[in-house]
């Protein structure tokens, strides 16, 4: 392939890929501000004139489906990513610094955990939750998220810890600091880009998760925003205006969260690629 062909092919591919990703977003945005009866006849048409009836309709639902789902999603996501960040950082530091056989076996176990899709282990997980009376509770859902996603966080933190000079830790220990204090006051502040990457990756995954909350919380015990979208669809009819508004409102919190941390997120990706 000559240089001239390569020069026009790259922009063409970029435009095609960008359009493929933008089309679903466009359909959601235009239909949020369009009356429900106009969506099926003209799904790609512009909302002329735009209306906020769909958004107000979501908040006016008698079952408060969006409000309850939003509160649950925020609680589950915030608790899960906070616990995951703390545990992953400490365990990643231990595995990166330790040369013991136990540490190597633990790392292999974590790698094996990354290879198993969560639908495969949902049945034994629910059995464990039932044994501890945690089924159909937000605490049980948080524990499932922590147990499943901690291997990813550990591996990401390990790459960054290997880039932190050991001399910094040794100097702090010579000054009388404990290992716990060395980690939190010396090492962890240097892992800010990695923390942002873990928070964003796992925050988005947990927020968008559908199957796990549906199974763990059950049909009557609670909902999240993703499960709420599913429950907003009736068996025989559905208000597509409310449905698109529900999806739009469910996307906003995690989008704002990503935009707030995107600078550190990019640093985390590039830093983790060259360290270690």
N, C-alpha and C positions, 0 to 999 in steps of 0.2 A: 504494500500500500504506500503510494507516494505521499509527499508532504502536503500537496494541495488537496488530495482526497481526505487526508486525515484532518485538515484544517476545517473543512465544512461538515465532516461527519460527527465530530465531537459536539458542536453546538446542537446539531440535529438530535442526537441521542439524548443530550441534556434536556432539550425542550420536550421530547417525547416522555421521558421519565418524570419530569416535573409536572407535565399535564396529567399523567396517570395518577400521581399522588394528589394533585390539586382538585381533580374532578369530584371525588367524594366530599371534600371540604366545601367546594362550591355548591353542590346539591344541598348539603345541610344548611349552609348559610342562607341561600335564597329561599329555602322552604320554611325556615324559622319565621321569617317575616311575611309569609304569604298565607292568606286564608286557607283553611284545610280543604275546602271544596275545590280549590284551584290547583292543588298539588298534583293529583293524578292526571288531569287533562294536560297540564303543562309543567312537568317536574323540573325542567331546566330553565323555565322562563323567569324573568326578573320580577321581584315583588313590587308591582306598581298598582296602587300605592302600598308602601310597607305598612305592616300592622304589628302591634305588640300583644295582640289577643292570645297568641299561642303561648307566649312566655307567662302572661298573667294567668292563663288557664292552668299551667303546671302548678303554680303556687296556690290556685284556688281549688285544687282537688280535695274532695272530702276525706280521702284516705291519707292525705299528707305524704304521699309516696315519695316525692322528691326530697322533702324536708327531712324525713326520717332516714332516707338513704344517704343524704349528704352528711348528716351528723355521724352516722355509722361509718361511712367511708373515711371521713376525716379522722375519726378516733382510731379506727383500725390501721389506716395508713401511717398516721403520725406515731402511734405506739410501735408499730412493726419496724419502721425504718430507724427509729431512735434506738431500739433494742438491738437491731441488726448492726447498726453502725458501731455501737459500743462493743458488742461481742466480736464482730468481725475484725475490728481494729486490734483488740487485745490478742485474739487468737492468731491473727495474721502476723503480729509482732513476735509472738512466741515461736511460731513455725519458721519464720524467717531467720531467727537468731539461734534456734536450738539445733543441735547436731545429734540428738538422741534418736534411737531407733523408734521409740514411741511416737515422736513427732513425725517421722517419715511415714509410719503406718497410719497415723491420723490424717495426714495430707492425702494419702492414697484413698482413704475412706471418704474424704470430702470430695475428691475427684469422681469417685464412683457415684456419689450422690447427685452430682451435676448431670450424669448420664440418664437418670431415671425421670421420665415425664411425670408430673404430679397426678394426672388422671390414673396412672398405674397404681399409685400407692394410696389413693383416697380411701379405698375400702379398709385396709388395715389401720389407717390414720383415724377413721371414724370409730373403729372398734376401740382404739386406745382412748379417744376422747370420751366415749360412752363409759368406759371403765372408771374414769376420773370425774365423771359428771360435768364435763366441759362441752359436751355436744350442745349445739344450739345456743352458744354463748359467744360474745365478742372476744372474751379471753381465749377461748379455744381456737378461734380463727387467727388471732394474733400469734399464738404458739405454733400453729401450722405454718404460717408465713415465715416465722423466724427459723423454724427447723428446716424448711425447704430452701430458703434463699441464703442462709448463712455461708454455704460453700462459695458462692459467687463473690460475696463481700470479702471473705478471707483471701481468696486468690488475688483479688484486686489490691487489697492492702499489702499483701506480701511483696508485690512488685515495688511498691513505694518504700516499704520499710528497708528493703535491700539497698535503696539509694540514700538512706540516712547514714552518715558516718558513725561507726561504732564509737569513735573517739568522744563524741558528744555525750553518749550514755556513760562511758567510762569516767569522763571528767565529772559528771554529776554524781556518780557513785562514790568517787574519791572525796567529794565534798560532803558526803554523809547522807545523800538522798537514798531512799528506799527504791526498790525496783518499781513499785506502784507509782511513786512520785516521779521517777525518771520517765516513765511512759507518758503520764498525763501532762507533765510540765515541759518535757523536752521533746519527746518523739511525736506525740499526737498533734501538737500545733503545726508540725511540719507536714502533716498528712491532710491538710485542708483540701487540696485538689482531689485527693482520693475519696475523702468523705463526701464531697459534693457529687462525685461520680456515682458513689454507692447510693446516696440519697435520691438522686434523680432516676437512675436505672431502676432501683427497687421500688421507689415511690410510684413510678409510672406502671410498672408491672403489677404491683399490688392494687393500685387504684383501678386498673382496667381488668383485673381478674374477675371472671364471671362464674366459672364452674365451682371453685373452692367455696366462695361465700354461699352459693346456691345450695351446695351439699351440706356444709358445716352448719350454717344458720338454720336451714330448713325452710319449708314453705310458710310457716306461721310465726317463727320466732324473730324475724328481723330481715332487713334487706340492706343492700348497698346501692349506689347509683347505677352500677352496671346491671345488677339484678332488677333494679327498678325499671330500666328500659324494657327488659323482657316482660315484666309484669304489667307494664302500661299497654301492652298489645293484647287486646281482647280476643276471644276465641272466634267470634263471628263478625266483629267490626272493630275498627280502630280509628281514632282521630289522628291522622298523620301530622297535622299541625302541631298538636301537643307532643307527639312522638319526636318530631324533629327538634322542638324546643327543649324537650327533656334531654336529648342527646347533646344539644348545644350547651345547656347549663351544666351537664355532667362533665363536659370537657374543660370548662373554664378554670376551675380550681387547680387542676394539675398542670394546665398550660401556664397559668400565672406562676406556679411553683417552679416550673422549668425555666421560665424567662428570668426569674430572680436569681437562679444559680447557674445560668448558662456559661458565664465567664469562667468560673471555677471548673465547670463540667468539661469544657474544651481543654483546659490545662490538665485536668485529670486524665483525659484520654491520651494526649500527647506525651505527658510525663510517664504514664504507665507503660507506654510503648517502648521507651528507651532505657528505663531503669531496670536493674536486676540483671 
